[in-house]
Amino acid sequence: MDDVLVNLGDAFETEARFVRTLKLPEAGKARLLKIYDDQAYAAYSKVVLEHSAAPHVEDARDRIVGMGLPIPTPTPEQAAASAALENSRGQYTSATASSSSSCTRQTRSPPPPSANRRWKTPSPRWRPPSPARPPSTSTPR
């Protein structure tokens, strides 16, 4: 979840950068920039506060510093909840996920090449159009 929030914050920052390049009235531009910057800060802050033990927390902190805003500090309860969440993820591995019958995903094999209609050879009745004949240069008799 932490990487999703960091990517969401990045998307809001990208929108803010785009708005800065537009020729808009200053009042509207300032309002849009505030919205996008606030949303980016909220996403990064959520990573720092609620996912402080997650791998992408440093990325979120770096981006908050880049925005020139204060880095929030998680409470001990938030830090404990984040650590518990990260530790609970350790019990799920690809080996246990694939052995569990309720968690396996059914996949289909791709269709055989003959079933692909797009690349099917043309029927025998089809002929490519004949090339245009150049005008004759001989003189009539």
Protein Blocks (a to p, Z undefined) as FASTA:
>chain_A
ZZmmmmmmmmmmmmmmmmmmpccdfklmmmmmmmmmmmmmmmmmmmmmmmmmbmklmmmm
mmmmmnopacddddfklmmmmmmmmmmmmmpcfklmmmpmklpccddddddfklmmklpc
cdfkbccddddddddfbdcZZ
